[in-house]
Amino acid sequence: METTLIVLAVIIGAPLIIALFLSKDYGVEAETVVNKRSENVFNYIRYIKNQELYSKWVMADLEMKREYRGADGSPGFIYAWNGNNKAGEGEQEITGITENEKLDLEIRFKRPFEGKAYTSITTQAVEDNKTRVTWKMTGRNNYPLNLMTLLLKGTLKKDLEISLNNLKNILEKNQTTVPAKSL
């Protein structure tokens, strides 16, 4: 019995002790090159409703309730969702736009965990018909949830890569809905 209690204490206590020494901040980034003009790529990603066609996260629950507030493609636009346990509940807001260069978003999670993350999607002309698209995400997980950062970083990076690959395929096949599809 005593050995069982010690083993149980180590199993529970070790991760909590490790979490004390882990960073609370995280950041992930992925990029791809799209064979399209930079302006065309940016004019597609600036519309958050288009994420329904390429973002792995937005596509996680096709039945989730969606709400839009403001003018899509402009600072202040909010896309809110409420879905199953995989999609959870939250909203993202366009917080800044640098024309033909950068889209800044704040993501506010409500469920399954409360939190905030910040993403930016940048476009940079590599050649006349080639655009580097970089998607970054940063955030903070307070103790003891910062232990999840070890697991999340790899998953988040993979999700960004999948989403960027979806975006690349859509844009290179001219399956775009610029401006954003209307509802």
Disulfide bonds with the S-S distance in Angstrom:
none
